[in-house]
């Protein structure tokens, strides 16, 4: 692991991973396997996108990611 973690670069990589999952092609499968693959792709996208939207800092040796899960209207009202 590098001496100093580049948090903005890490978050950018998660944004890129989310986009890659979103643009990923569907393999030629049908039925239950297709549904499972689609569900996993959706979960992967949500996970990568959530970290990609985070504000990250290193505090006392801990990586802290803050993800605002409030609806967009609630974010505007309190900021």
Buried (B, 14 or more C-beta within 10 A) or exposed (E): EEEEEEBEEBBEBBBEBBBEBEEEEEEEEEEEEEEEBEEEBEEBBEBBBBBBBBEBEEEEEEEEBEEEEEEEEEEEEEE
